[in-house]
Amino acid sequence: MKCAICKHGETRPGKTTVTLERGGTTLVIKGVPARICDNCGESYVDEQITRQLLATADEALRAGVQVDVREFGATAP
């Protein structure tokens, strides 16, 4: 697909790092499957992956996590 940000690049399958912040919790998730623009590097995460990321963030928030770095798909410590 054409990149919505730069309007020049095409997106290709790859992996990205997503940082989520909510209610005092900062969660960094590495290795997230995404489509990455070959021109500007903007990443696009699909709806199913986004749902998984938000569920992981909700779990971390409920557990009282302040800062955590995780690999996508890995179970919580």
Secondary structure, 3 states (H helix, E strand, C coil): CECCCCCCCEEEEEEEEEEEEECCEEEEEEEEEEEEECCCCCEECCHHHHHHHHHHHHHHHHCCCCEEEEECCCCCC
